[in-house]
Amino acid sequence: MAIHHFKLQGDFIELNVLLKLLALAHSGGGAKALIAEGAVRVDGAVETRVRRKLREGCVVRVGDEEIRVLVDHSPGSETPGRAPIDDAEPRREANATKPAPRKRRVAATAPSAPPPWERTAGKPAR
């Protein structure tokens, strides 16, 4: 049995993504098929949810492969693209001024002939 240690870089990882990252499934469809067959166990129970969120301490088994999910505590291991709460951009207040709505432009049209029910038999259409 091979034991792998997977270090999280965020709060969780989805089961199908983990299987793809560790090359236990060739694609997303392959990961989904493995899970649907019942070949994947999480913490000892058969798991059928494709997007099951795996957090620190979860143990995943696929065949004779075991993956232990750990948290990466090294400096600079925050989730990429995610700013810390202190540096986040402040939210807009509900009463803040909003830009004025744009005016719609209506295309100018040439006068057209009246509809057939307004035409009279003796007079030509305009």
C-alpha positions in Angstrom: 0.0 0.0 0.0 1.3 3.4 -1.0 0.7 6.3 1.4 0.6 9.9 0.1 0.5 13.1 2.0 -1.4 15.9 0.4 -0.9 19.4 1.8 -3.9 21.7 1.5 -3.3 25.3 0.4 -6.8 26.5 1.4 -9.7 25.4 3.5 -10.6 22.3 1.5 -10.2 20.4 -1.8 -12.9 18.6 -3.7 -12.6 14.8 -4.0 -12.6 14.8 -7.8 -9.9 17.5 -8.0 -7.7 15.5 -5.5 -8.0 12.4 -7.6 -7.0 14.3 -10.8 -4.1 16.1 -9.1 -2.6 12.9 -7.8 -3.1 11.2 -11.2 -5.3 8.6 -9.7 -7.9 9.5 -12.4 -6.9 10.6 -15.9 -9.7 13.2 -16.2 -12.7 14.7 -14.4 -14.9 12.1 -16.0 -12.5 9.3 -14.9 -12.6 10.6 -11.3 -16.4 10.8 -11.5 -16.6 7.2 -12.7 -14.2 5.9 -10.0 -16.4 7.6 -7.3 -19.7 6.3 -8.9 -18.3 2.7 -8.9 -17.7 2.9 -5.2 -14.0 2.5 -5.6 -13.2 5.5 -3.4 -13.4 5.5 0.4 -13.2 8.6 2.7 -12.5 8.0 6.3 -13.4 4.3 5.9 -16.8 4.8 4.2 -17.6 4.5 0.5 -18.0 8.0 -0.9 -20.4 8.7 -3.8 -20.3 12.5 -3.7 -18.1 13.7 -6.6 -17.5 17.2 -5.0 -17.1 16.0 -1.4 -15.0 18.7 0.4 -11.9 17.1 2.0 -10.5 19.0 4.9 -7.5 18.4 7.2 -7.4 14.9 8.7 -9.4 13.2 6.0 -8.0 9.9 4.7 -8.9 8.8 1.1 -8.4 5.3 -0.2 -8.5 4.3 -3.8 -7.5 0.7 -4.4 -4.2 0.2 -2.6 -3.4 4.0 -2.5 -4.0 6.0 0.7 -4.0 9.8 0.7 -3.8 11.7 4.0 -4.9 15.3 3.8 -2.8 17.7 5.8 -2.6 21.5 6.1 0.4 23.3 4.8 1.6 25.6 7.7 4.6 27.0 5.9 4.8 30.8 5.5 3.3 32.1 2.3 1.0 29.1 1.8 -2.3 31.1 1.6 -4.6 30.3 -1.2 -3.4 32.1 -4.3 -5.5 35.0 -5.5 -7.2 35.4 -2.1 -6.3 38.5 -0.1 -6.2 38.4 3.7 -9.3 40.0 5.3 -7.4 43.0 6.6 -6.2 44.0 3.1 -9.6 43.4 1.4 -11.2 46.2 -0.5 -13.9 47.9 1.7 -17.5 47.2 0.7 -19.7 50.0 -0.7 -22.3 51.4 1.6 -25.9 50.7 0.7 -26.6 54.5 0.6 -23.6 55.3 -1.5 -24.2 57.4 -4.6 -24.7 55.3 -7.7 -24.0 56.5 -11.2 -27.0 57.8 -13.1 -28.6 55.2 -15.4 -27.8 55.5 -19.0 -30.4 57.0 -21.3 -31.7 54.7 -24.0 -31.3 55.9 -27.6 -34.3 55.4 -29.9 -33.5 55.1 -33.5 -35.3 57.6 -35.8 -37.5 55.9 -38.3 -39.1 57.2 -41.5 -42.8 57.4 -41.7 -44.2 54.2 -43.0 -47.4 53.3 -44.8 -50.5 52.8 -42.7 -51.5 49.2 -41.8 -53.8 47.5 -44.3 -56.9 47.9 -42.1 -56.6 51.7 -42.2 -56.3 51.9 -46.0 -59.4 52.8 -48.1 -60.1 51.2 -51.4 -60.2 54.3 -53.5 -57.2 56.1 -52.1 -53.6 55.1 -52.8 -51.3 54.2 -49.9 -48.9 57.0 -48.8 
